[in-house]
Amino acid sequence: MENMMKRCAGAVVAALAMCLALAVPSAWADSVSDEVLLAPVEGAHDVSVSIKSKEADVTAVSLALDVAVVGEGAADVTVGFTFSDALVGAKVKEFTTDENGRMNIYVAGGENLFKDGTLALGRVVPTAKEGAKVSAKMKVEVPEGDGVLQFVRMGGARVYDLEPSTTLYRPEAVTVDLAALPSVPDPTPTPDDKGPNNDIIGQTPDTNPNKELPATGDGLVPIIVGLVCVAAVAAVVIVALVVRKKKADKQ
């Protein structure tokens, strides 16, 4: 009888443990409605960025990322962001990066961005200067703190301010090896460029190295002087004829 009671008690404990094991992940999943997805891009040195959310009527998204490049040649690496082709209809697509490696990405679409549950933002893209030898690593992560992920909702004609996500799941940081990172040549001016050193006829510093404006009216000066002289002579002749006519009339 005692053994039977122990077995029953053990079965009850096991059943309770199983219920808790099933209930805790479910409750955790229900509490997390927003998730940032980071993943290395196969065949490239980029990191893809997406957001999963259960939010509705979200018309704009702001996301902050921390991007760090460490190792040999890190100073020759520039990090940018390429937006996804899925955002071709977005009204605003902007990103900024400060001196501390904080990248802020902002997208405004004018419609619900999470109608499919997932928003593909784009890629974090590193590039190296021409001729640079890089063997560094790039680390991309979602920083801690409030306001990392923010939404703008639209209700009727009213646009609401950015609201921070309160149920954000932060993924593990993604590190990408930048060895063999392709370099990008520095842009060089061409004769067709309309740069700040060009004048009104489109000359460039190569065709006009002294940055001197071309002569536009110097050749017309002799012609203008000649016309003025002819006009003056004609005026004198007319005055003489008028005076002679008056004298003839008096006689």
C-alpha positions in Angstrom: 0.0 0.0 0.0 2.8 2.4 0.9 4.6 1.6 -2.4 1.5 2.3 -4.3 1.1 5.7 -2.6 4.7 6.6 -3.5 4.2 5.6 -7.1 1.0 7.7 -7.3 2.8 10.7 -5.7 5.7 10.3 -8.2 3.3 10.1 -11.1 1.6 13.3 -9.9 4.9 15.1 -9.5 6.0 14.0 -13.0 2.7 15.2 -14.5 3.0 18.6 -12.8 6.6 18.9 -14.1 5.5 18.1 -17.6 2.7 20.6 -17.5 5.1 23.3 -16.3 7.6 22.4 -19.0 4.9 22.9 -21.7 3.4 25.9 -20.2 6.5 28.0 -19.6 7.7 28.1 -23.2 4.2 28.8 -24.4 3.8 31.7 -21.9 7.3 33.0 -23.0 6.4 32.8 -26.6 3.1 34.7 -26.0 5.0 37.5 -24.1 7.5 38.0 -27.0 5.8 39.7 -29.9 8.8 41.3 -31.6 12.1 39.7 -32.7 15.1 40.9 -34.6 16.6 38.3 -36.9 20.3 38.6 -37.8 22.1 36.1 -40.1 25.3 36.0 -42.2 24.6 36.1 -45.9 26.0 33.1 -47.7 28.7 33.9 -50.3 29.1 37.5 -49.0 30.4 39.4 -46.0 27.0 40.9 -45.3 24.6 40.4 -42.4 20.9 40.3 -43.2 18.5 42.1 -40.9 14.8 41.3 -40.5 12.1 42.0 -37.9 9.2 39.7 -36.9 6.3 41.3 -35.1 2.7 40.7 -34.3 2.0 44.4 -34.2 -0.8 45.7 -36.5 -1.1 49.0 -38.3 2.6 49.8 -38.1 3.6 52.3 -40.8 7.1 53.1 -39.8 10.0 51.3 -38.0 13.1 52.4 -36.3 15.9 49.9 -35.3 19.3 50.4 -33.7 22.2 48.1 -34.2 25.7 48.1 -32.9 28.3 47.4 -35.6 32.0 46.9 -34.7 34.9 46.1 -37.0 38.0 44.9 -35.2 41.3 43.6 -36.5 43.9 44.3 -39.2 42.7 46.8 -41.7 39.6 47.8 -39.7 40.4 51.5 -40.4 40.0 50.9 -44.1 36.5 49.3 -43.8 33.4 51.3 -44.2 30.1 49.9 -43.1 26.8 50.8 -44.8 23.3 49.4 -45.2 21.5 48.2 -48.3 17.7 48.1 -48.1 15.8 45.1 -49.2 14.0 45.0 -52.6 10.8 44.3 -50.7 10.9 48.0 -49.5 10.8 49.4 -53.1 7.5 51.1 -52.3 8.6 52.6 -49.0 8.3 56.4 -48.8 11.4 56.8 -46.5 14.5 54.6 -46.2 17.3 56.1 -44.2 20.2 54.9 -42.1 22.9 56.8 -40.1 26.1 55.5 -38.3 27.9 57.5 -35.6 31.5 57.4 -34.5 30.7 54.7 -31.9 29.3 52.2 -34.5 25.7 52.7 -33.6 23.6 52.3 -36.8 20.1 53.6 -36.8 17.8 52.4 -39.5 14.4 54.0 -40.3 11.7 52.9 -42.8 8.3 54.5 -43.4 6.0 52.7 -45.7 2.6 54.4 -45.5 0.9 51.0 -44.9 1.2 48.1 -42.5 4.8 46.9 -42.7 4.1 43.7 -40.9 1.1 42.4 -42.9 3.1 39.2 -43.5 4.4 39.0 -40.0 8.1 39.6 -41.1 9.7 42.7 -42.4 13.0 42.2 -44.4 14.9 45.4 -43.8 18.1 44.6 -45.8 21.8 44.0 -45.2 24.7 45.5 -43.2 27.3 45.8 -45.9 31.1 46.3 -45.3 33.4 47.6 -48.0 37.1 48.2 -48.1 39.2 51.0 -49.6 40.9 50.2 -52.9 44.1 48.3 -52.3 43.5 47.7 -48.6 44.5 44.4 -46.9 41.8 43.4 -44.5 41.8 40.5 -42.1 39.3 42.0 -39.6 36.0 40.7 -38.3 32.7 42.5 -38.2 30.3 42.1 -35.3 26.6 43.0 -35.6 24.3 42.9 -32.5 21.1 44.4 -31.1 22.1 46.7 -28.2 20.6 46.6 -24.8 18.3 49.3 -23.5 14.9 50.8 -24.3 14.0 52.3 -27.6 16.1 49.9 -29.7 13.1 48.9 -31.7 10.3 51.5 -32.2 7.1 51.7 -34.1 4.8 54.3 -35.6 1.1 53.4 -35.8 -1.5 55.1 -37.9 -5.1 55.3 -36.7 -7.5 57.0 -39.1 -6.0 60.4 -39.9 -3.8 60.6 -36.8 -0.2 59.5 -36.9 1.2 58.4 -33.5 4.7 59.0 -32.2 7.4 56.4 -32.1 6.6 53.7 -29.5 9.3 51.5 -28.1 8.8 47.7 -28.2 8.3 46.3 -24.8 8.5 42.6 -25.8 11.7 42.5 -27.9 13.7 39.4 -28.2 17.4 40.1 -28.9 19.3 37.5 -30.9 22.9 36.5 -30.4 25.4 38.7 -32.0 26.6 37.7 -35.5 30.3 37.9 -36.4 31.5 37.8 -40.0 35.1 37.2 -41.2 36.1 40.0 -43.5 39.2 38.2 -45.0 39.2 38.7 -48.7 36.7 41.5 -48.5 36.5 43.1 -52.0 37.7 46.6 -52.2 35.9 49.5 -53.9 37.9 52.0 -55.9 37.7 55.7 -54.9 35.4 57.7 -57.1 37.3 59.9 -59.6 35.8 62.8 -61.5 35.1 62.4 -65.2 34.7 65.1 -67.9 30.9 64.7 -67.7 30.8 65.3 -63.9 29.0 68.5 -62.8 31.1 69.1 -59.7 31.6 72.2 -57.6 34.7 73.2 -59.7 32.8 73.2 -63.0 31.7 76.4 -64.7 28.6 77.1 -66.7 29.8 75.4 -69.8 30.7 72.1 -68.0 34.5 72.3 -67.9 36.2 70.2 -65.3 39.4 70.7 -63.3 41.1 68.5 -65.9 40.1 70.7 -68.8 40.4 73.9 -66.9 43.1 73.3 -64.3 43.4 77.0 -63.3 39.7 77.1 -62.6 39.5 80.2 -64.8 36.1 81.1 -66.3 36.2 81.1 -70.1 36.0 84.4 -72.0 32.4 84.8 -72.9 32.1 88.4 -74.1 35.6 89.8 -74.7 35.4 89.3 -78.5 32.2 91.5 -78.7 33.9 94.6 -77.3 35.3 96.0 -80.6 32.0 95.4 -82.4 30.0 97.2 -79.7 32.4 100.2 -79.7 32.1 100.4 -83.5 28.3 100.4 -83.4 28.4 103.2 -80.8 30.6 105.3 -83.0 28.4 104.8 -86.0 25.3 105.8 -84.0 27.2 108.9 -82.8 28.1 110.0 -86.3 24.5 109.4 -87.5 23.2 111.6 -84.6 25.6 114.4 -85.6 24.5 114.2 -89.3 20.8 114.3 -88.3 21.4 117.4 -86.1 23.3 119.2 -88.9 20.5 118.5 -91.4 17.9 119.8 -89.0 19.8 123.0 -88.4 20.3 123.6 -92.1 16.6 123.1 -92.8 15.7 125.6 -90.1 18.0 128.2 -91.7 16.6 127.6 -95.1 13.0 128.1 -93.8 13.9 131.5 -92.3 15.3 132.7 -95.6 
